[in-house]
Amino acid sequence: MGKASRDKRDIYYRKAKEEGWRARSAFKLLQIDEEFNIFEGVKRVVDLCAAPGSWSQVLSRQLYLPAKLSPDLRDSDLPLIVAIDLQPMAPIEGVIQVQGDITNARTAEVVIRHFDGCKADLVVCDGAPDVTGLHDMDEFVQSQLILAGLTIVTHVLREGGKFIAKIFRGKDTSLLYCQLKLFFPLVTFAKPKSSRNSSIEAFAVCENYSPPAGFNPKDLHRLLEMVGSPSGGDDLDCSSGWLEGPNKVYIPFLACGDLSGYDSDRSYPLPKVADGIYKSLDPVQPPIAPPYKRALELKKASSHGIQELEKLSLDS
């Protein structure tokens, strides 16, 4: 499929390139903000699983750049944005990059150092594993990624702060919802207009961080496991089965963004241009160290080795 036909198919893919976003996912965070006003009063923010950086771009454009252009603001009062990922990404103005693992609490210490000992007002996470297409498997792995993100959240988020994380909806969604409710009185699952209806993706919008009284971050996993046991005991596997029937949990679910706007599942014609020839734009920022880079190098080396063997056999 050529670039032009791909542009024609996905309106948000095309709009992202036209507006200078690194990925179409930028619109998802913008539409969540339209509904929940998550950037209000935010001075310190953490972007987990940030690469290739579209959400960090949104944070830079919505928080850092307006503050930088304000004549009354001193440099010491500029918003601080810390982006964390295992993969490096190209620089973004106003964004401090940390190459780290969100499952490691030491990463939280690095973040707090960048905040001069203060804590974040907002933590966002658009990370996801490589999907398999097996929805139960993908949902489970994604929920574990969110709980790993919660490890960082419990260390770096101030009380009253917000946490936004990508989720995959499925039969165990009620368990994840109850686990998040341990720490956030208000949890809403939101579906931005730019997220395809054909996708099980949604976003958990968690507000007013309020950890349990006497909470110790070392007890996080024990607390999360107790949510999955009807008696709160340690003898049962963490399961959402008991959250059905008479104990059924009803999860607030909200569509957000301009609901009469572009449909992410619909094909739109290419815009008409003066000379009649539509020119597809190149990616805003190609990945600088993609995980598949090593695989391509090995494939190329393997192909080169086969050619050398064939040449030797012909010469002989």
N, C-alpha and C positions, 0 to 999 in steps of 0.2 A: 504494500500500500504506500503510495507516494505521500509526500508532505502535504500537498494541496488537498488530497482527499481526506487525510487525517484531520486537517484544519476544518474541513467542511463538516465532518462528523461531530466534532466536540467543540462546542461554542466556547466553553471555559478554557480549554487548551489554547484556542486562538486568542481569546481576550487576555489571557495571562501574558502571552508574548507581546501583544500590542501595548499593554500597560507596564511592561518591564518586570513582571513577576517571574521568579525562577520555576514555579510550578503552579498548576491550577488550584492547588489546595489553599493558596492565599485567600481566595474568595470565601472559603469555608470559615476561616477565622474572622474575616470582615463581617460576614453575615451573622455569626454568633454574637459579635459585638453589637451589631444593629439591634438585636433582640434583648441582650442581657446587659449591655453597657459595661462590659468587663474591664475597660481601660480607665474608667473614671477614678481619679486620685491615685493612679499607679505610678510609683517612682522606681521600684525595683522589680524586675521580672526575670524568670528563668524559663528558657525554651529547651525542653528535653527532647532528645532524638531529633535534633534540629536540621541536619543535612537533608536536602541541598540548601535549605535556608529560606523558603518562602514565608514561613511564619515569622522568622527573625526579621525578614524584610518588612512585614506588616508592623511588627513591634517598633522597628526603626522609624518607619514613615508616620506611624500614629502617635508615638511617644517621644522618641529622641529628636527627630528633625524639627517638629514644631517648637519644642523647648529650646533647641539650639538657635532657632531664628527669632526667638522672643528677645527683645532688647533689654528686658528687665531681669533676665535670669542669669545668675552667675554660673561659671563652669562647674563649681562644686555642687550645684543643685540640679545638674542634668540627670535625667533618668538613666539608670544602669540596667543594661540588658546582658544576661549571660546565656550563651547558647552551648549546650552540651551534646556531643555525639561521639561515637567511636570513630567515625570517619571525619577527616578534615573537610572543610568547605571554604569556598572563596570568601574573602573578607566582605563585611557589610558595615557601613558607617554606624558607629555607636554601639556595635555589638562585640562583646568580649567572648572569644571562643575558648572553650575548654574541651580537650579531647579526653573523654572519660566514660566510665561505665555507670549507668544509672542504677545498677544493682549493687553498687559498692558505696557504702555510707561515707567513705573518705572523699568521694566526689562532692558531697554536701559541704565538707569542710572547705574545699577550694572555693565553692560558690560564696560561702559566708565571708571568706577572706576578701573576695572581690567587693563585697558589700560593706566592708569595713566593720564586720561584726554584727551588722544589722540583718534582718530577715526580709524575704521577698513579700510583695503584695499580691503577686500573681505567678502561678506556675502553669505552663501550657505544655502539652505533649501530643504530637501528631504521629508518634511512632507506631509501627506495626511490623510484625514478622513477615517473612516471605510467605504469602498465602499459598495453601495447597489446593483450595477449592473444596476441601472437606470441611463444611461449615462448623461442625461440632469441634473438630480439632483446631480450626482457626480461632474460634470463639474462646476456647480454653487458653490457648497460647497468648492471645491478645489480653485476656483478663489477667494472666500472670505478669505480662509486661506492665499493665496499669498498676498492679500491686507493687511491682518493683519501683515504678515511678512514685508510688505513695511512700516508699521508704525514704526517698529524697524529700518529698513534700513534708513529712513529719519533722525533718531536720531543718528545712530552710524556709518554710512558710510561716508568716506571722499569724497570730490568732485574728480571725476576721477576714483573712485572705481568701483568694479564689483559686480553684484548680480546674483546668479544662483538659480533658483527655479523650482521645479516640477510643471507641468501643466497637465491638462486633455484637450485634443483637442476636440472641438465641435462647435456648431453653434455660440456660443458667444465668440469664441477665438479672433475674430477681436477686440472686445471691450476691452478685457484684454490687448491685444497688444498695443492698442492706449493709455490705461491708463499707461502702463509701459513706453511708448514713451514720456510721459510728463516729465519723470525724467532721461531717458537714451536715448541719440541720436541714439545708435546702439542696437537694440534688435533682436535676432535671436532665433527661436524655433528649437531646436536640438533633434535628436532622436539617442541615442547611440546604437551601435550594440547589446549591452547586454540587451537592453530594448525590450521586446517581441513585434513583429509586431502586434500580436493579441490584444495588450493593447493600450488604447487611451492615455497612458502616453507619455509625451515629457518633454523637459526642456527649460525654458526661460533663455537665456544667455544675460544678460543686461550689457552693457559696458559704461564706461565714465559717471558716475553719475553726472548729471548737473541739480539740482533743478531749477524751474522757478525763475526768479528775484523776490526778496522780499518774497520768499516762507516761510510760517510759518507752521510747522508741524501740528498745530491745524486745519489748513485749508485743510488737506489732503482729507478727505471724500467729502468735497464740490467740490474740484477740480476733483476728480474721477467721481463724479456724473455728472459734466458738460460735460465730454467726451461722455456720453451716450445720450446727448440731442443735436439735430441738431442746436438749437438756443443758446445752452449754458444756457438755462433757468432752473428754479427750478421746473417747473410745470409738467415735464415729467418724467416718470420712466426711470431709467438707462437701456438702451436697445441698442443692436447692430444692430437692424433692419435697421436703416438709414445708416449703414456702408456697405450696399449691393447695388447692381444695379450700377448707375453712380458714387456712392460714395464708391465703393468697395475698401476694403483695402487688399493689397497683402502682405502676411507675409513671410519674408525670412525663409525658412525651410531647414535644413541641416542634413543629416545622418552623424554620426561621429563614430570613431573607425575603426578598420580594417574590411572593408566591405567584404573581402574575408575570414575573420576569422570565429569563431564559430557562429552558428545561434542559437539564444536563443529560437526559436520555434521548433527546430529539436531535435529528440532523437538521442543520440550517444551511441555506445556500451561502456561497462565498459572497462577500460584498462586491458590488459593482465598482470597477475602477475605470478611469478615463480611457486608458488604452486597451481595455478589455482583457488584460492579462493580469491575473492575481499572482502576486509574488509572496510566497510563504516566508515568514520571518524565521531566522535561526533561533535556537534556544537562547534564552537570556544569559544563562551561565551553565555551560556543560560541566558535568561532575569532574572534579580535579583528581580524585582518587577513588573511582568506583570499585565496588567489590569484585566486579567481573573483569577488571583490568588484568589481574594475574592469570585468570582463565584464558583470556585472549592471547596473552603472551605465551602460555604453555601450548595452546593450540597452534599458534604460529610456529613455535619452535619444533613441535611435533611434525607439522606439515613440511617444514624445512628439512628435518631429518629424513623423512620418507623420500623427498626429492633427491637428497644426497645418495641414499641407498639405491634408488632407481638409476641414477647417473653412473654409480659404480658398476652395477650389474650390466648396463649397456656397454660400458667401456671394456668390460671383461669379455 
